[in-house]
Amino acid sequence: MLTVSHLMSRTVVTVAPDTTLREALERAVEQGLPYLILDGTLIASDRCAGTKTSREGKEIDAWYSGKAHQPAGNVQALAAPGGETQLLQACQELARQRLDPSRPLWELWLLPGLPDRRVGASLRLPHAIADGAPALAAFGALLALTADAPTPATPPWTSAAIPDTSQLLADNLRRRREELGRGWSGLSHPGKTLAQARAAWPAWREVLTEHPAPRTSLNHPVGASRRLALIRGRLDPVKHIAHAHHATVNDAVLAAVAGGLRQLLASRGEDIQHLMQRAMVTISLHQEQPGHAEGNKPGWMMVPLPLGEPDPARRLQLIAAGTAARKHKTRPQAGSGIFRCAAGQRAWYRHFPRQRSVNLVVTNAPGPPVPLYLAGAQLLELFPMMPVMGNLTLVVAVLSYAGQLNLTAVADHDHCPDLEIFTNGVRSALDDLVPRQATFARSTMWRRRGLPVWRLRQAM
């Protein structure tokens, strides 16, 4: 997750190398500064007044982490990224780093140094812990609705001991027993198992038995380097387009993606006449109220994208009809069935670089409808990020926020050097769908500012 915020006031103090952390914290409090940065770690200055109980039963300062022997660690800072291109490159470099397993598995990196006193922020959260909606809810715990919202009191807590090898082995064996137990339960209740399989079969059939994804240049085993491009948009014009064509916002986004793919593959000299690409559209199976979803419950829907259709309006109608016909099907979780077992997961990941089920992945998540604030600074923009994997050289993530509808295109560097053609095609496709009588300006629906493309260093 990438955000850009205004630095509303001076909030960070820098310290000399020979200054102790407690001295730095006390100096920040004296100067009325809420935060300081030490060795890349952002630390709240009021933590010098708090204490906690260590796992050995001793009273220690609240800023000290007994696990990693470092102060704080989940909120960190990387100074002076430069412009937007350098900001996004830094986010990609951070995304390639492994999270420290001795800490909670999330990180929020603050990236100051942007023009106009703006600060970038990159949130890292493993997809195994939370999918789109819960990830936004987790991020929301750090945000506020106003710039001057009071800081809630932090409840006392005691850090848990790091499990030793025997405890990890016991936990692993317990999980394996649970997997075997679920399998045996399915065999001992064949009627229930058959009913569940029958209900989920239409969705699985989309992946397993429909026509395989056409062979195009979109599918090649990916490398370690990436290209990124941001597309900034507004939500209301896209809603207007969707309603004018009796479709949904997600249908309009898929039609725009199809338009971008049409231009991209045509520019590569590929035959797009009658071409139908298969997009896996991720969906959330959470039933909780917004802001209360927890865990990871992803589903999917295979949507044919008619790239061979030259008329943008007809293309949108075909996509809307396809999604409407598929929405009523029961959608199992992505990790259900044989993929609930570790053996099934390993088999799939070994096959992933050669799969023929899907050409690309598109995810579209609704975000906060109102502006939010982080440490008193307003979040100006919010962009989702997702990885390319297997042989999917292009993925598209979409997120709405405070009237915006922003897209992030992530591509493999070596197999997608022409990512800008795709992003320009997305904008053109939506511009072509705007009704002529629309009162808003077509040229302002998708801002053309910023199409950063770069190469990242090979992973060591």
C-alpha positions as CSV (number, residue, x, y, z in Angstrom):
1,M,0.0,0.0,0.0
2,L,1.4,3.4,-1.0
3,T,0.2,6.7,0.3
4,V,1.3,10.3,-0.1
5,S,0.7,12.8,2.7
6,H,1.3,16.4,3.4
7,L,3.8,17.1,6.2
8,M,1.6,19.6,8.1
9,S,4.2,20.6,10.7
10,R,7.7,19.8,11.8
11,T,7.3,16.5,13.6
12,V,10.7,14.8,13.4
13,V,13.9,15.5,15.3
14,T,17.3,14.3,14.2
15,V,19.9,13.3,16.8
16,A,23.7,13.1,17.0
17,P,25.3,9.6,16.7
18,D,26.6,9.6,20.3
19,T,23.2,10.6,21.8
20,T,21.4,7.9,23.7
21,L,17.8,7.1,22.9
22,R,16.5,8.3,26.2
23,E,18.3,11.6,25.8
24,A,16.9,12.0,22.3
25,L,13.4,11.2,23.5
26,E,13.6,13.7,26.4
27,R,14.9,16.4,24.0
28,A,12.1,15.7,21.6
29,V,9.5,16.1,24.4
30,E,11.2,19.4,25.5
31,Q,10.9,20.7,22.0
32,G,7.3,19.7,21.6
33,L,8.1,17.2,18.8
34,P,5.9,14.0,18.7
35,Y,8.4,11.8,16.9
36,L,12.1,11.2,16.2
37,I,14.0,9.0,13.8
38,L,16.8,6.8,15.0
39,D,18.6,4.4,12.6
40,G,15.6,4.5,10.2
41,T,13.1,3.8,13.0
42,L,10.3,6.2,13.8
43,I,9.7,6.5,17.5
44,A,7.0,8.4,19.3
45,S,8.6,10.8,21.8
46,D,6.1,10.2,24.5
47,R,7.3,6.6,24.9
48,C,10.0,7.8,27.2
49,A,7.4,8.2,29.8
50,G,6.0,4.7,29.5
51,T,7.1,1.4,30.9
52,K,6.1,-2.3,30.4
53,T,6.9,-5.6,31.9
54,S,9.5,-7.8,30.0
55,R,9.0,-11.5,29.6
56,E,11.6,-11.9,32.4
57,G,9.3,-9.9,34.7
58,K,11.4,-6.8,34.8
59,E,10.1,-3.3,34.3
60,I,11.6,-1.8,31.1
61,D,11.1,1.3,29.0
62,A,8.2,1.0,26.5
63,W,10.3,1.9,23.5
64,Y,12.6,-1.2,24.0
65,S,11.9,-4.4,22.1
66,G,13.1,-7.4,24.1
67,K,12.7,-9.6,21.0
68,A,14.8,-7.8,18.5
69,H,16.9,-5.8,20.9
70,Q,16.0,-2.7,18.9
71,P,13.7,0.3,19.6
72,A,10.3,0.1,18.0
73,G,10.7,-1.4,14.5
74,N,7.3,-1.6,12.8
75,V,7.2,2.1,11.8
76,Q,10.4,3.1,10.1
77,A,11.7,5.9,7.9
78,L,13.9,6.2,4.8
79,A,15.1,9.8,4.2
80,A,15.0,11.8,1.0
81,P,13.5,9.6,-1.8
82,G,13.6,12.5,-4.2
83,G,10.8,12.6,-6.8
84,E,7.9,10.3,-7.5
85,T,10.0,7.9,-9.5
86,Q,12.5,7.5,-6.7
87,L,9.6,7.1,-4.2
88,L,8.1,4.2,-6.1
89,Q,11.4,2.6,-6.7
90,A,12.1,2.8,-2.9
91,C,8.7,1.1,-2.3
92,Q,9.7,-1.7,-4.7
93,E,13.0,-2.2,-3.0
94,L,11.3,-2.3,0.4
95,A,8.8,-4.9,-0.9
96,R,11.6,-7.2,-1.8
97,Q,13.0,-7.3,1.7
98,R,11.9,-10.1,4.0
99,L,9.9,-9.0,7.1
100,D,11.6,-9.7,10.4
101,P,9.9,-12.8,11.9
102,S,10.9,-11.7,15.4
103,R,8.5,-8.7,15.1
104,P,4.8,-8.4,14.2
105,L,4.6,-9.1,10.5
106,W,3.9,-5.6,9.2
107,E,5.9,-2.5,8.5
108,L,5.0,1.1,7.8
109,W,7.8,3.0,6.1
110,L,7.7,6.8,6.0
111,L,9.6,8.3,3.0
112,P,10.1,12.1,3.4
113,G,11.8,14.3,1.0
114,L,9.1,14.7,-1.7
115,P,8.3,18.2,-3.2
116,D,5.9,20.5,-1.5
117,R,6.6,19.1,1.9
118,R,5.0,15.8,1.1
119,V,5.8,12.4,2.6
120,G,5.3,9.0,1.1
121,A,4.3,6.0,3.2
122,S,4.5,2.4,2.3
123,L,2.6,-0.2,4.3
124,R,3.8,-3.8,4.1
125,L,1.5,-6.6,5.2
126,P,1.7,-10.3,4.1
127,H,-1.3,-11.4,2.1
128,A,-1.3,-14.6,4.2
129,I,-2.3,-12.5,7.2
130,A,-5.0,-10.3,5.6
131,D,-6.5,-9.7,2.2
132,G,-7.8,-6.4,0.9
133,A,-10.6,-5.4,3.3
134,P,-8.9,-6.6,6.5
135,A,-5.6,-5.0,5.3
136,L,-7.4,-1.7,5.0
137,A,-9.0,-2.2,8.4
138,A,-5.5,-2.8,9.9
139,F,-4.1,0.3,8.3
140,G,-7.1,2.2,9.6
141,A,-6.0,1.5,13.1
142,L,-3.1,4.0,12.5
143,L,-5.3,6.6,10.9
144,A,-7.8,9.3,12.1
145,L,-10.7,11.2,10.6
146,T,-9.3,14.6,11.6
147,A,-5.9,16.1,11.8
148,D,-6.3,16.9,15.6
149,A,-7.8,13.7,16.7
150,P,-6.6,12.7,20.2
151,T,-4.2,9.8,20.5
152,P,-6.0,6.9,22.2
153,A,-4.4,5.5,25.3
154,T,-2.2,2.4,24.7
155,P,-3.2,-0.5,26.9
156,P,-0.5,-2.2,28.9
157,W,0.9,-5.3,27.3
158,T,3.6,-8.0,27.9
159,S,5.6,-9.3,25.0
160,A,5.3,-13.1,24.5
161,A,8.3,-15.3,24.5
162,I,9.8,-16.4,21.1
163,P,8.8,-20.1,20.6
164,D,11.7,-22.6,20.6
165,T,12.3,-25.3,18.1
166,S,10.2,-27.9,20.0
167,Q,7.2,-25.6,20.2
168,L,7.4,-24.8,16.5
169,L,7.6,-28.5,15.7
170,A,4.6,-29.2,17.9
171,D,2.6,-26.5,16.3
172,N,3.5,-27.8,12.8
173,L,2.4,-31.3,13.8
174,R,-0.9,-30.0,15.2
175,R,-1.6,-28.3,11.9
176,R,-0.9,-31.4,10.0
177,R,-3.3,-33.4,12.3
178,E,-6.0,-30.8,11.7
179,E,-5.5,-31.2,7.9
180,L,-5.9,-35.0,8.2
181,G,-8.9,-34.5,10.5
182,R,-10.6,-32.3,7.9
183,G,-9.9,-34.9,5.2
184,W,-11.3,-37.7,7.4
185,S,-14.3,-35.7,8.3
186,G,-15.1,-35.2,4.6
187,L,-14.8,-38.9,3.9
188,S,-17.0,-39.8,6.9
189,H,-19.7,-37.4,5.8
190,P,-19.9,-38.0,2.0
191,G,-23.3,-36.4,1.6
192,K,-22.2,-33.1,3.1
193,T,-18.9,-33.2,1.2
194,L,-20.7,-34.0,-2.1
195,A,-23.2,-31.1,-1.6
196,Q,-20.3,-28.7,-0.9
197,A,-18.4,-29.9,-3.9
198,R,-21.5,-29.6,-6.1
199,A,-22.1,-26.0,-5.0
200,A,-18.5,-25.0,-5.6
201,W,-18.0,-26.9,-8.8
202,P,-19.3,-24.1,-11.2
203,A,-16.6,-21.8,-9.8
204,W,-13.8,-24.4,-10.0
205,R,-15.0,-25.3,-13.5
206,E,-14.1,-21.7,-14.6
207,V,-10.5,-22.5,-13.7
208,L,-10.2,-26.2,-14.5
209,T,-12.3,-27.1,-17.5
210,E,-13.1,-23.9,-19.5
211,H,-10.9,-23.2,-22.5
212,P,-7.3,-22.5,-21.4
213,A,-6.0,-18.9,-21.5
214,P,-4.8,-18.0,-25.0
215,R,-1.1,-18.0,-25.5
216,T,0.1,-14.3,-25.7
217,S,3.2,-12.4,-24.6
218,L,1.5,-11.7,-21.3
219,N,2.5,-15.1,-19.9
220,H,6.1,-15.8,-19.3
221,P,8.0,-16.9,-16.1
222,V,8.7,-13.7,-14.3
223,G,12.1,-12.5,-13.0
224,A,13.1,-10.4,-10.0
225,S,12.9,-6.9,-11.6
226,R,9.7,-4.8,-11.9
227,R,8.2,-1.9,-13.7
228,L,5.4,0.2,-12.0
229,A,3.0,2.8,-13.4
230,L,0.4,4.8,-11.5
231,I,-2.9,5.9,-13.1
232,R,-4.7,8.6,-11.1
233,G,-8.5,8.9,-11.6
234,R,-11.8,10.1,-10.2
235,L,-14.5,7.8,-9.0
236,D,-17.6,9.8,-10.0
237,P,-16.8,9.9,-13.7
238,V,-16.3,6.1,-13.7
239,K,-19.6,5.6,-11.9
240,H,-21.3,7.8,-14.6
241,I,-19.8,5.6,-17.3
242,A,-20.9,2.4,-15.6
243,H,-24.5,3.6,-15.0
244,A,-24.8,4.9,-18.5
245,H,-24.0,1.5,-19.8
246,H,-26.0,-0.5,-17.2
247,A,-22.8,-1.8,-15.7
248,T,-20.8,-1.6,-12.5
249,V,-17.7,0.3,-11.6
250,N,-15.8,-3.0,-11.6
251,D,-17.1,-3.7,-15.2
252,A,-15.9,-0.3,-16.3
253,V,-12.5,-0.9,-14.8
254,L,-12.2,-4.3,-16.6
255,A,-13.3,-2.7,-19.8
256,A,-10.6,-0.1,-19.4
257,V,-8.0,-2.8,-18.7
258,A,-9.2,-4.7,-21.8
259,G,-8.7,-1.5,-23.8
260,G,-5.1,-1.1,-22.5
261,L,-4.3,-4.8,-23.2
262,R,-5.7,-4.4,-26.8
263,Q,-3.3,-1.5,-27.5
264,L,-0.4,-3.3,-25.7
265,L,-0.7,-6.6,-27.7
266,A,-1.5,-4.8,-31.0
267,S,1.7,-2.7,-30.5
268,R,3.7,-6.0,-30.1
269,G,2.4,-7.2,-33.5
270,E,0.1,-9.9,-32.0
271,D,-3.2,-10.9,-33.7
272,I,-6.0,-9.4,-31.5
273,Q,-8.8,-10.2,-33.9
274,H,-11.3,-12.3,-32.0
275,L,-8.8,-12.5,-29.1
276,M,-10.3,-13.2,-25.6
277,Q,-8.0,-12.9,-22.6
278,R,-8.9,-14.5,-19.3
279,A,-8.6,-12.2,-16.2
280,M,-8.8,-13.6,-12.7
281,V,-10.7,-11.0,-10.7
282,T,-10.1,-11.3,-7.0
283,I,-13.1,-10.9,-4.7
284,S,-13.5,-10.7,-1.0
285,L,-15.7,-13.3,0.8
286,H,-15.9,-11.3,4.0
287,Q,-19.4,-10.7,5.4
288,E,-18.4,-8.3,8.2
289,Q,-19.2,-4.7,8.3
290,P,-16.7,-2.3,6.7
291,G,-13.7,-1.8,9.0
292,H,-14.3,-5.0,11.0
293,A,-13.1,-7.7,8.6
294,E,-10.3,-9.9,9.8
295,G,-8.1,-12.6,8.3
296,N,-7.8,-13.7,4.8
297,K,-10.9,-14.9,2.8
298,P,-10.1,-14.3,-0.9
299,G,-12.1,-15.7,-3.7
300,W,-11.9,-15.3,-7.5
301,M,-14.0,-14.9,-10.6
302,M,-12.7,-15.7,-14.1
303,V,-13.8,-12.9,-16.5
304,P,-13.3,-13.1,-20.3
305,L,-12.0,-9.8,-21.7
306,P,-13.0,-9.4,-25.4
307,L,-9.8,-7.7,-26.8
308,G,-11.0,-8.4,-30.3
309,E,-14.0,-6.1,-30.0
310,P,-13.0,-2.7,-31.3
311,D,-16.0,-0.8,-30.0
312,P,-15.4,0.3,-26.4
313,A,-19.1,0.5,-25.5
314,R,-19.8,-3.0,-26.9
315,R,-16.7,-4.3,-25.1
316,L,-18.1,-2.9,-21.8
317,Q,-21.5,-4.5,-22.5
318,L,-19.9,-7.9,-23.1
319,I,-17.9,-7.7,-19.9
320,A,-20.9,-6.6,-17.9
321,A,-23.0,-9.5,-19.3
322,G,-20.2,-11.9,-18.4
323,T,-19.8,-10.8,-14.8
324,A,-23.5,-10.7,-14.3
325,A,-23.8,-14.4,-15.4
326,R,-21.0,-15.4,-13.1
327,K,-21.8,-13.5,-9.9
328,H,-24.5,-15.9,-8.7
329,K,-22.1,-18.8,-8.5
330,T,-20.9,-20.0,-5.1
331,R,-17.3,-18.9,-4.6
332,P,-15.0,-21.1,-2.5
333,Q,-12.1,-19.6,-0.8
334,A,-8.8,-19.6,-2.7
335,G,-7.2,-21.9,0.0
336,S,-10.1,-24.4,0.2
337,G,-10.3,-27.9,-1.1
338,I,-7.0,-29.6,-2.0
339,F,-5.3,-26.2,-1.6
340,R,-5.9,-26.3,2.1
341,C,-3.2,-29.0,2.4
342,A,0.4,-28.0,2.2
343,A,1.0,-30.6,-0.5
344,G,-1.6,-29.1,-2.7
345,Q,-0.2,-25.6,-2.2
346,R,3.3,-26.8,-3.1
347,A,2.1,-28.6,-6.2
348,W,0.3,-25.5,-7.4
349,Y,3.2,-23.1,-6.8
350,R,5.5,-25.5,-8.8
351,H,3.0,-25.5,-11.6
352,F,2.4,-21.7,-11.4
353,P,5.1,-20.6,-13.9
354,R,3.5,-22.9,-16.5
355,Q,-0.2,-22.4,-15.8
356,R,-2.7,-21.8,-18.6
357,S,-5.7,-20.8,-16.6
358,V,-5.4,-17.0,-16.6
359,N,-3.6,-14.3,-18.5
360,L,-3.6,-11.6,-15.8
361,V,-5.0,-10.7,-12.4
362,V,-7.1,-7.6,-11.6
363,T,-8.1,-6.7,-8.1
364,N,-10.5,-3.8,-7.2
365,A,-11.2,-2.9,-3.6
366,P,-13.4,-0.1,-2.1
367,G,-11.3,2.2,0.1
368,P,-12.3,4.9,2.6
369,P,-14.7,7.4,1.1
370,V,-13.5,10.3,3.2
371,P,-10.0,11.8,3.7
372,L,-7.9,10.2,6.5
373,Y,-5.0,11.5,8.6
374,L,-1.8,9.9,9.8
375,A,0.0,11.7,12.7
376,G,-1.9,14.8,11.8
377,A,-1.0,14.8,8.1
378,Q,-3.7,14.2,5.5
379,L,-3.4,11.2,3.2
380,L,-3.5,12.9,-0.3
381,E,-3.5,9.7,-2.4
382,L,-3.8,6.0,-1.8
383,F,-2.5,3.3,-4.2
384,P,-2.6,-0.5,-3.8
385,M,0.3,-2.7,-4.7
386,M,0.4,-6.4,-5.5
387,P,3.2,-8.7,-6.8
388,V,3.6,-10.4,-10.1
389,M,4.1,-14.2,-9.7
390,G,4.4,-17.4,-11.7
391,N,4.0,-16.5,-15.4
392,L,1.8,-13.4,-14.9
393,T,3.9,-10.6,-16.2
394,L,1.2,-7.9,-15.6
395,V,-1.2,-7.4,-12.7
396,V,-3.5,-4.5,-12.0
397,A,-4.7,-3.3,-8.6
398,V,-7.4,-0.7,-8.2
399,L,-8.5,1.2,-5.0
400,S,-11.0,4.0,-4.4
401,Y,-10.2,6.7,-1.8
402,A,-12.0,9.9,-1.0
403,G,-13.5,10.3,-4.4
404,Q,-10.4,9.0,-6.2
405,L,-10.1,5.8,-8.2
406,N,-6.4,5.0,-8.5
407,L,-4.8,2.1,-10.5
408,T,-1.3,0.6,-10.0
409,A,0.0,-1.5,-12.9
410,V,2.9,-3.8,-11.8
411,A,4.8,-5.6,-14.6
412,D,7.8,-7.8,-15.0
413,H,10.7,-5.7,-16.3
414,D,12.1,-8.0,-19.0
415,H,8.8,-9.1,-20.5
416,C,6.9,-5.8,-20.3
417,P,9.2,-2.9,-21.3
418,D,6.2,-1.1,-22.9
419,L,4.1,-0.7,-19.8
420,E,3.4,2.9,-20.8
421,I,1.4,1.7,-23.8
422,F,-0.9,-0.2,-21.5
423,T,-1.5,2.7,-19.2
424,N,-2.2,5.1,-22.0
425,G,-4.6,2.5,-23.5
426,V,-6.4,2.3,-20.1
427,R,-6.9,6.1,-20.1
428,S,-8.0,6.2,-23.8
429,A,-10.5,3.4,-23.3
430,L,-12.3,5.2,-20.5
431,D,-12.2,8.5,-22.3
432,D,-13.9,6.8,-25.3
433,L,-16.7,5.6,-23.0
434,V,-17.5,9.0,-21.6
435,P,-21.0,10.1,-23.0
436,R,-20.7,13.1,-25.2
437,Q,-23.3,15.0,-23.2
438,A,-21.2,14.6,-20.0
439,T,-20.6,17.8,-18.1
440,F,-17.2,16.9,-16.7
441,A,-14.1,17.3,-18.8
442,R,-12.8,14.1,-20.4
443,S,-9.2,15.2,-20.1
444,T,-9.5,15.5,-16.3
445,M,-10.9,12.1,-15.6
446,W,-7.5,10.4,-15.8
447,R,-4.6,12.6,-14.9
448,R,-1.6,11.9,-17.1
449,R,0.9,13.1,-14.5
450,G,3.5,10.5,-13.7
451,L,4.2,7.3,-15.6
452,P,7.3,6.1,-13.8
453,V,9.1,3.0,-15.3
454,W,12.4,1.7,-14.1
455,R,14.5,-1.3,-13.6
456,L,15.3,-2.6,-10.2
457,R,18.5,-4.4,-9.2
458,Q,18.6,-8.2,-9.4
459,A,17.9,-9.8,-6.1
460,M,21.1,-11.0,-4.4
